[in-house]
Amino acid sequence: MDTKSYNSSTKSPIIQEIIMSNRIGAISIILSKLLNITPLKALKMFYSSNACINLHNKSTGLYLYGDLYIAEDFINEINSNNIT
């Protein structure tokens, strides 16, 4: 596979959506372990957070960070907002 065609295929909106969905699933698993909650509850909590909004907003650059960093960012958010 030629590098040029590989790069253009990863820029596809569908591919980007699949990658983001995978990352959010991984972040939810990390959160479920750190917070001792079910993965589904972690997913619901994450989707309603500013951390998730920032992850989707390319201008914040949060998408460039690792999943554990993003999970810790979310935990800092819930600790500062007393979200349960």
Phi and psi restraints in degrees (range 20) as a CNS / XPLOR table:
assign (resid 1 and name C) (resid 2 and name N)
       (resid 2 and name CA) (resid 2 and name C) 1.0 -75.0 20.0 2
assign (resid 2 and name N) (resid 2 and name CA)
       (resid 2 and name C) (resid 3 and name N) 1.0 138.6 20.0 2
assign (resid 2 and name C) (resid 3 and name N)
       (resid 3 and name CA) (resid 3 and name C) 1.0 -56.9 20.0 2
assign (resid 3 and name N) (resid 3 and name CA)
       (resid 3 and name C) (resid 4 and name N) 1.0 -38.3 20.0 2
assign (resid 3 and name C) (resid 4 and name N)
       (resid 4 and name CA) (resid 4 and name C) 1.0 -62.8 20.0 2
assign (resid 4 and name N) (resid 4 and name CA)
       (resid 4 and name C) (resid 5 and name N) 1.0 -44.1 20.0 2
assign (resid 4 and name C) (resid 5 and name N)
       (resid 5 and name CA) (resid 5 and name C) 1.0 -70.9 20.0 2
assign (resid 5 and name N) (resid 5 and name CA)
       (resid 5 and name C) (resid 6 and name N) 1.0 -31.9 20.0 2
assign (resid 5 and name C) (resid 6 and name N)
       (resid 6 and name CA) (resid 6 and name C) 1.0 -63.8 20.0 2
assign (resid 6 and name N) (resid 6 and name CA)
       (resid 6 and name C) (resid 7 and name N) 1.0 -47.2 20.0 2
assign (resid 6 and name C) (resid 7 and name N)
       (resid 7 and name CA) (resid 7 and name C) 1.0 -62.1 20.0 2
assign (resid 7 and name N) (resid 7 and name CA)
       (resid 7 and name C) (resid 8 and name N) 1.0 -40.1 20.0 2
assign (resid 7 and name C) (resid 8 and name N)
       (resid 8 and name CA) (resid 8 and name C) 1.0 -69.7 20.0 2
assign (resid 8 and name N) (resid 8 and name CA)
       (resid 8 and name C) (resid 9 and name N) 1.0 -32.9 20.0 2
assign (resid 8 and name C) (resid 9 and name N)
       (resid 9 and name CA) (resid 9 and name C) 1.0 -71.8 20.0 2
assign (resid 9 and name N) (resid 9 and name CA)
       (resid 9 and name C) (resid 10 and name N) 1.0 -31.0 20.0 2
assign (resid 9 and name C) (resid 10 and name N)
       (resid 10 and name CA) (resid 10 and name C) 1.0 -76.9 20.0 2
assign (resid 10 and name N) (resid 10 and name CA)
       (resid 10 and name C) (resid 11 and name N) 1.0 -13.7 20.0 2
assign (resid 10 and name C) (resid 11 and name N)
       (resid 11 and name CA) (resid 11 and name C) 1.0 -86.3 20.0 2
assign (resid 11 and name N) (resid 11 and name CA)
       (resid 11 and name C) (resid 12 and name N) 1.0 -5.9 20.0 2
assign (resid 11 and name C) (resid 12 and name N)
       (resid 12 and name CA) (resid 12 and name C) 1.0 -59.4 20.0 2
assign (resid 12 and name N) (resid 12 and name CA)
       (resid 12 and name C) (resid 13 and name N) 1.0 135.2 20.0 2
assign (resid 12 and name C) (resid 13 and name N)
       (resid 13 and name CA) (resid 13 and name C) 1.0 -57.5 20.0 2
assign (resid 13 and name N) (resid 13 and name CA)
       (resid 13 and name C) (resid 14 and name N) 1.0 -34.3 20.0 2
assign (resid 13 and name C) (resid 14 and name N)
       (resid 14 and name CA) (resid 14 and name C) 1.0 -67.5 20.0 2
assign (resid 14 and name N) (resid 14 and name CA)
       (resid 14 and name C) (resid 15 and name N) 1.0 -43.9 20.0 2
assign (resid 14 and name C) (resid 15 and name N)
       (resid 15 and name CA) (resid 15 and name C) 1.0 -63.4 20.0 2
assign (resid 15 and name N) (resid 15 and name CA)
       (resid 15 and name C) (resid 16 and name N) 1.0 -42.5 20.0 2
assign (resid 15 and name C) (resid 16 and name N)
       (resid 16 and name CA) (resid 16 and name C) 1.0 -62.3 20.0 2
assign (resid 16 and name N) (resid 16 and name CA)
       (resid 16 and name C) (resid 17 and name N) 1.0 -38.6 20.0 2
assign (resid 16 and name C) (resid 17 and name N)
       (resid 17 and name CA) (resid 17 and name C) 1.0 -66.2 20.0 2
assign (resid 17 and name N) (resid 17 and name CA)
       (resid 17 and name C) (resid 18 and name N) 1.0 -40.9 20.0 2
assign (resid 17 and name C) (resid 18 and name N)
       (resid 18 and name CA) (resid 18 and name C) 1.0 -63.4 20.0 2
assign (resid 18 and name N) (resid 18 and name CA)
       (resid 18 and name C) (resid 19 and name N) 1.0 -44.7 20.0 2
assign (resid 18 and name C) (resid 19 and name N)
       (resid 19 and name CA) (resid 19 and name C) 1.0 -61.7 20.0 2
assign (resid 19 and name N) (resid 19 and name CA)
       (resid 19 and name C) (resid 20 and name N) 1.0 -45.3 20.0 2
assign (resid 19 and name C) (resid 20 and name N)
       (resid 20 and name CA) (resid 20 and name C) 1.0 -64.7 20.0 2
assign (resid 20 and name N) (resid 20 and name CA)
       (resid 20 and name C) (resid 21 and name N) 1.0 -40.7 20.0 2
assign (resid 20 and name C) (resid 21 and name N)
       (resid 21 and name CA) (resid 21 and name C) 1.0 -61.7 20.0 2
assign (resid 21 and name N) (resid 21 and name CA)
       (resid 21 and name C) (resid 22 and name N) 1.0 -41.8 20.0 2
assign (resid 21 and name C) (resid 22 and name N)
       (resid 22 and name CA) (resid 22 and name C) 1.0 -60.9 20.0 2
assign (resid 22 and name N) (resid 22 and name CA)
       (resid 22 and name C) (resid 23 and name N) 1.0 -45.4 20.0 2
assign (resid 22 and name C) (resid 23 and name N)
       (resid 23 and name CA) (resid 23 and name C) 1.0 -63.3 20.0 2
assign (resid 23 and name N) (resid 23 and name CA)
       (resid 23 and name C) (resid 24 and name N) 1.0 -42.9 20.0 2
assign (resid 23 and name C) (resid 24 and name N)
       (resid 24 and name CA) (resid 24 and name C) 1.0 -65.3 20.0 2
assign (resid 24 and name N) (resid 24 and name CA)
       (resid 24 and name C) (resid 25 and name N) 1.0 -36.4 20.0 2
assign (resid 24 and name C) (resid 25 and name N)
       (resid 25 and name CA) (resid 25 and name C) 1.0 -62.8 20.0 2
assign (resid 25 and name N) (resid 25 and name CA)
       (resid 25 and name C) (resid 26 and name N) 1.0 -43.0 20.0 2
assign (resid 25 and name C) (resid 26 and name N)
       (resid 26 and name CA) (resid 26 and name C) 1.0 -65.5 20.0 2
assign (resid 26 and name N) (resid 26 and name CA)
       (resid 26 and name C) (resid 27 and name N) 1.0 -40.5 20.0 2
assign (resid 26 and name C) (resid 27 and name N)
       (resid 27 and name CA) (resid 27 and name C) 1.0 -63.5 20.0 2
assign (resid 27 and name N) (resid 27 and name CA)
       (resid 27 and name C) (resid 28 and name N) 1.0 -40.5 20.0 2
assign (resid 27 and name C) (resid 28 and name N)
       (resid 28 and name CA) (resid 28 and name C) 1.0 -62.9 20.0 2
assign (resid 28 and name N) (resid 28 and name CA)
       (resid 28 and name C) (resid 29 and name N) 1.0 -38.9 20.0 2
assign (resid 28 and name C) (resid 29 and name N)
       (resid 29 and name CA) (resid 29 and name C) 1.0 -64.9 20.0 2
assign (resid 29 and name N) (resid 29 and name CA)
       (resid 29 and name C) (resid 30 and name N) 1.0 -44.0 20.0 2
assign (resid 29 and name C) (resid 30 and name N)
       (resid 30 and name CA) (resid 30 and name C) 1.0 -59.4 20.0 2
assign (resid 30 and name N) (resid 30 and name CA)
       (resid 30 and name C) (resid 31 and name N) 1.0 -46.9 20.0 2
assign (resid 30 and name C) (resid 31 and name N)
       (resid 31 and name CA) (resid 31 and name C) 1.0 -62.6 20.0 2
assign (resid 31 and name N) (resid 31 and name CA)
       (resid 31 and name C) (resid 32 and name N) 1.0 -39.8 20.0 2
assign (resid 31 and name C) (resid 32 and name N)
       (resid 32 and name CA) (resid 32 and name C) 1.0 -62.3 20.0 2
assign (resid 32 and name N) (resid 32 and name CA)
       (resid 32 and name C) (resid 33 and name N) 1.0 -36.7 20.0 2
assign (resid 32 and name C) (resid 33 and name N)
       (resid 33 and name CA) (resid 33 and name C) 1.0 -73.7 20.0 2
assign (resid 33 and name N) (resid 33 and name CA)
       (resid 33 and name C) (resid 34 and name N) 1.0 -42.9 20.0 2
assign (resid 33 and name C) (resid 34 and name N)
       (resid 34 and name CA) (resid 34 and name C) 1.0 -68.8 20.0 2
assign (resid 34 and name N) (resid 34 and name CA)
       (resid 34 and name C) (resid 35 and name N) 1.0 -34.5 20.0 2
assign (resid 34 and name C) (resid 35 and name N)
       (resid 35 and name CA) (resid 35 and name C) 1.0 -100.1 20.0 2
assign (resid 35 and name N) (resid 35 and name CA)
       (resid 35 and name C) (resid 36 and name N) 1.0 -2.5 20.0 2
assign (resid 35 and name C) (resid 36 and name N)
       (resid 36 and name CA) (resid 36 and name C) 1.0 55.6 20.0 2
assign (resid 36 and name N) (resid 36 and name CA)
       (resid 36 and name C) (resid 37 and name N) 1.0 50.7 20.0 2
assign (resid 36 and name C) (resid 37 and name N)
       (resid 37 and name CA) (resid 37 and name C) 1.0 -130.3 20.0 2
assign (resid 37 and name N) (resid 37 and name CA)
       (resid 37 and name C) (resid 38 and name N) 1.0 171.3 20.0 2
assign (resid 37 and name C) (resid 38 and name N)
       (resid 38 and name CA) (resid 38 and name C) 1.0 -71.6 20.0 2
assign (resid 38 and name N) (resid 38 and name CA)
       (resid 38 and name C) (resid 39 and name N) 1.0 152.4 20.0 2
assign (resid 38 and name C) (resid 39 and name N)
       (resid 39 and name CA) (resid 39 and name C) 1.0 -58.3 20.0 2
assign (resid 39 and name N) (resid 39 and name CA)
       (resid 39 and name C) (resid 40 and name N) 1.0 -35.5 20.0 2
assign (resid 39 and name C) (resid 40 and name N)
       (resid 40 and name CA) (resid 40 and name C) 1.0 -65.1 20.0 2
assign (resid 40 and name N) (resid 40 and name CA)
       (resid 40 and name C) (resid 41 and name N) 1.0 -43.5 20.0 2
assign (resid 40 and name C) (resid 41 and name N)
       (resid 41 and name CA) (resid 41 and name C) 1.0 -64.2 20.0 2
assign (resid 41 and name N) (resid 41 and name CA)
       (resid 41 and name C) (resid 42 and name N) 1.0 -41.1 20.0 2
assign (resid 41 and name C) (resid 42 and name N)
       (resid 42 and name CA) (resid 42 and name C) 1.0 -61.4 20.0 2
assign (resid 42 and name N) (resid 42 and name CA)
       (resid 42 and name C) (resid 43 and name N) 1.0 -42.1 20.0 2
assign (resid 42 and name C) (resid 43 and name N)
       (resid 43 and name CA) (resid 43 and name C) 1.0 -62.4 20.0 2
assign (resid 43 and name N) (resid 43 and name CA)
       (resid 43 and name C) (resid 44 and name N) 1.0 -46.8 20.0 2
assign (resid 43 and name C) (resid 44 and name N)
       (resid 44 and name CA) (resid 44 and name C) 1.0 -61.7 20.0 2
assign (resid 44 and name N) (resid 44 and name CA)
       (resid 44 and name C) (resid 45 and name N) 1.0 -43.6 20.0 2
assign (resid 44 and name C) (resid 45 and name N)
       (resid 45 and name CA) (resid 45 and name C) 1.0 -64.2 20.0 2
assign (resid 45 and name N) (resid 45 and name CA)
       (resid 45 and name C) (resid 46 and name N) 1.0 -43.0 20.0 2
assign (resid 45 and name C) (resid 46 and name N)
       (resid 46 and name CA) (resid 46 and name C) 1.0 -65.0 20.0 2
assign (resid 46 and name N) (resid 46 and name CA)
       (resid 46 and name C) (resid 47 and name N) 1.0 -42.8 20.0 2
assign (resid 46 and name C) (resid 47 and name N)
       (resid 47 and name CA) (resid 47 and name C) 1.0 -62.2 20.0 2
assign (resid 47 and name N) (resid 47 and name CA)
       (resid 47 and name C) (resid 48 and name N) 1.0 -24.1 20.0 2
assign (resid 47 and name C) (resid 48 and name N)
       (resid 48 and name CA) (resid 48 and name C) 1.0 -97.2 20.0 2
assign (resid 48 and name N) (resid 48 and name CA)
       (resid 48 and name C) (resid 49 and name N) 1.0 14.7 20.0 2
assign (resid 48 and name C) (resid 49 and name N)
       (resid 49 and name CA) (resid 49 and name C) 1.0 -105.2 20.0 2
assign (resid 49 and name N) (resid 49 and name CA)
       (resid 49 and name C) (resid 50 and name N) 1.0 161.7 20.0 2
assign (resid 49 and name C) (resid 50 and name N)
       (resid 50 and name CA) (resid 50 and name C) 1.0 -66.7 20.0 2
assign (resid 50 and name N) (resid 50 and name CA)
       (resid 50 and name C) (resid 51 and name N) 1.0 -31.7 20.0 2
assign (resid 50 and name C) (resid 51 and name N)
       (resid 51 and name CA) (resid 51 and name C) 1.0 -59.7 20.0 2
assign (resid 51 and name N) (resid 51 and name CA)
       (resid 51 and name C) (resid 52 and name N) 1.0 -40.8 20.0 2
assign (resid 51 and name C) (resid 52 and name N)
       (resid 52 and name CA) (resid 52 and name C) 1.0 -68.2 20.0 2
assign (resid 52 and name N) (resid 52 and name CA)
       (resid 52 and name C) (resid 53 and name N) 1.0 -42.1 20.0 2
assign (resid 52 and name C) (resid 53 and name N)
       (resid 53 and name CA) (resid 53 and name C) 1.0 -59.2 20.0 2
assign (resid 53 and name N) (resid 53 and name CA)
       (resid 53 and name C) (resid 54 and name N) 1.0 -45.5 20.0 2
assign (resid 53 and name C) (resid 54 and name N)
       (resid 54 and name CA) (resid 54 and name C) 1.0 -66.7 20.0 2
assign (resid 54 and name N) (resid 54 and name CA)
       (resid 54 and name C) (resid 55 and name N) 1.0 -33.8 20.0 2
assign (resid 54 and name C) (resid 55 and name N)
       (resid 55 and name CA) (resid 55 and name C) 1.0 -63.1 20.0 2
assign (resid 55 and name N) (resid 55 and name CA)
       (resid 55 and name C) (resid 56 and name N) 1.0 -38.7 20.0 2
assign (resid 55 and name C) (resid 56 and name N)
       (resid 56 and name CA) (resid 56 and name C) 1.0 -78.8 20.0 2
assign (resid 56 and name N) (resid 56 and name CA)
       (resid 56 and name C) (resid 57 and name N) 1.0 -19.7 20.0 2
assign (resid 56 and name C) (resid 57 and name N)
       (resid 57 and name CA) (resid 57 and name C) 1.0 -88.1 20.0 2
assign (resid 57 and name N) (resid 57 and name CA)
       (resid 57 and name C) (resid 58 and name N) 1.0 105.2 20.0 2
assign (resid 57 and name C) (resid 58 and name N)
       (resid 58 and name CA) (resid 58 and name C) 1.0 -58.4 20.0 2
assign (resid 58 and name N) (resid 58 and name CA)
       (resid 58 and name C) (resid 59 and name N) 1.0 -28.3 20.0 2
assign (resid 58 and name C) (resid 59 and name N)
       (resid 59 and name CA) (resid 59 and name C) 1.0 -69.6 20.0 2
assign (resid 59 and name N) (resid 59 and name CA)
       (resid 59 and name C) (resid 60 and name N) 1.0 -19.2 20.0 2
assign (resid 59 and name C) (resid 60 and name N)
       (resid 60 and name CA) (resid 60 and name C) 1.0 -79.1 20.0 2
assign (resid 60 and name N) (resid 60 and name CA)
       (resid 60 and name C) (resid 61 and name N) 1.0 -24.5 20.0 2
assign (resid 60 and name C) (resid 61 and name N)
       (resid 61 and name CA) (resid 61 and name C) 1.0 76.7 20.0 2
assign (resid 61 and name N) (resid 61 and name CA)
       (resid 61 and name C) (resid 62 and name N) 1.0 2.8 20.0 2
assign (resid 61 and name C) (resid 62 and name N)
       (resid 62 and name CA) (resid 62 and name C) 1.0 -62.0 20.0 2
assign (resid 62 and name N) (resid 62 and name CA)
       (resid 62 and name C) (resid 63 and name N) 1.0 -30.1 20.0 2
assign (resid 62 and name C) (resid 63 and name N)
       (resid 63 and name CA) (resid 63 and name C) 1.0 -62.3 20.0 2
assign (resid 63 and name N) (resid 63 and name CA)
       (resid 63 and name C) (resid 64 and name N) 1.0 -16.8 20.0 2
assign (resid 63 and name C) (resid 64 and name N)
       (resid 64 and name CA) (resid 64 and name C) 1.0 -80.5 20.0 2
assign (resid 64 and name N) (resid 64 and name CA)
       (resid 64 and name C) (resid 65 and name N) 1.0 -15.0 20.0 2
assign (resid 64 and name C) (resid 65 and name N)
       (resid 65 and name CA) (resid 65 and name C) 1.0 -87.7 20.0 2
assign (resid 65 and name N) (resid 65 and name CA)
       (resid 65 and name C) (resid 66 and name N) 1.0 163.3 20.0 2
assign (resid 65 and name C) (resid 66 and name N)
       (resid 66 and name CA) (resid 66 and name C) 1.0 -74.6 20.0 2
assign (resid 66 and name N) (resid 66 and name CA)
       (resid 66 and name C) (resid 67 and name N) 1.0 162.4 20.0 2
assign (resid 66 and name C) (resid 67 and name N)
       (resid 67 and name CA) (resid 67 and name C) 1.0 -61.3 20.0 2
assign (resid 67 and name N) (resid 67 and name CA)
       (resid 67 and name C) (resid 68 and name N) 1.0 -39.9 20.0 2
assign (resid 67 and name C) (resid 68 and name N)
       (resid 68 and name CA) (resid 68 and name C) 1.0 -65.3 20.0 2
assign (resid 68 and name N) (resid 68 and name CA)
       (resid 68 and name C) (resid 69 and name N) 1.0 -40.9 20.0 2
assign (resid 68 and name C) (resid 69 and name N)
       (resid 69 and name CA) (resid 69 and name C) 1.0 -60.0 20.0 2
assign (resid 69 and name N) (resid 69 and name CA)
       (resid 69 and name C) (resid 70 and name N) 1.0 -44.7 20.0 2
assign (resid 69 and name C) (resid 70 and name N)
       (resid 70 and name CA) (resid 70 and name C) 1.0 -65.5 20.0 2
assign (resid 70 and name N) (resid 70 and name CA)
       (resid 70 and name C) (resid 71 and name N) 1.0 -39.7 20.0 2
assign (resid 70 and name C) (resid 71 and name N)
       (resid 71 and name CA) (resid 71 and name C) 1.0 -61.9 20.0 2
assign (resid 71 and name N) (resid 71 and name CA)
       (resid 71 and name C) (resid 72 and name N) 1.0 -42.4 20.0 2
assign (resid 71 and name C) (resid 72 and name N)
       (resid 72 and name CA) (resid 72 and name C) 1.0 -67.4 20.0 2
assign (resid 72 and name N) (resid 72 and name CA)
       (resid 72 and name C) (resid 73 and name N) 1.0 -34.9 20.0 2
assign (resid 72 and name C) (resid 73 and name N)
       (resid 73 and name CA) (resid 73 and name C) 1.0 -61.6 20.0 2
assign (resid 73 and name N) (resid 73 and name CA)
       (resid 73 and name C) (resid 74 and name N) 1.0 -42.6 20.0 2
assign (resid 73 and name C) (resid 74 and name N)
       (resid 74 and name CA) (resid 74 and name C) 1.0 -63.2 20.0 2
assign (resid 74 and name N) (resid 74 and name CA)
       (resid 74 and name C) (resid 75 and name N) 1.0 -44.6 20.0 2
assign (resid 74 and name C) (resid 75 and name N)
       (resid 75 and name CA) (resid 75 and name C) 1.0 -62.1 20.0 2
assign (resid 75 and name N) (resid 75 and name CA)
       (resid 75 and name C) (resid 76 and name N) 1.0 -40.4 20.0 2
assign (resid 75 and name C) (resid 76 and name N)
       (resid 76 and name CA) (resid 76 and name C) 1.0 -61.0 20.0 2
assign (resid 76 and name N) (resid 76 and name CA)
       (resid 76 and name C) (resid 77 and name N) 1.0 -39.3 20.0 2
assign (resid 76 and name C) (resid 77 and name N)
       (resid 77 and name CA) (resid 77 and name C) 1.0 -63.0 20.0 2
assign (resid 77 and name N) (resid 77 and name CA)
       (resid 77 and name C) (resid 78 and name N) 1.0 -48.3 20.0 2
assign (resid 77 and name C) (resid 78 and name N)
       (resid 78 and name CA) (resid 78 and name C) 1.0 -68.5 20.0 2
assign (resid 78 and name N) (resid 78 and name CA)
       (resid 78 and name C) (resid 79 and name N) 1.0 -32.7 20.0 2
assign (resid 78 and name C) (resid 79 and name N)
       (resid 79 and name CA) (resid 79 and name C) 1.0 -67.7 20.0 2
assign (resid 79 and name N) (resid 79 and name CA)
       (resid 79 and name C) (resid 80 and name N) 1.0 -37.1 20.0 2
assign (resid 79 and name C) (resid 80 and name N)
       (resid 80 and name CA) (resid 80 and name C) 1.0 -77.8 20.0 2
assign (resid 80 and name N) (resid 80 and name CA)
       (resid 80 and name C) (resid 81 and name N) 1.0 -22.9 20.0 2
assign (resid 80 and name C) (resid 81 and name N)
       (resid 81 and name CA) (resid 81 and name C) 1.0 -105.1 20.0 2
assign (resid 81 and name N) (resid 81 and name CA)
       (resid 81 and name C) (resid 82 and name N) 1.0 -1.6 20.0 2
assign (resid 81 and name C) (resid 82 and name N)
       (resid 82 and name CA) (resid 82 and name C) 1.0 54.2 20.0 2
assign (resid 82 and name N) (resid 82 and name CA)
       (resid 82 and name C) (resid 83 and name N) 1.0 44.4 20.0 2
assign (resid 82 and name C) (resid 83 and name N)
       (resid 83 and name CA) (resid 83 and name C) 1.0 -86.5 20.0 2
assign (resid 83 and name N) (resid 83 and name CA)
       (resid 83 and name C) (resid 84 and name N) 1.0 136.9 20.0 2
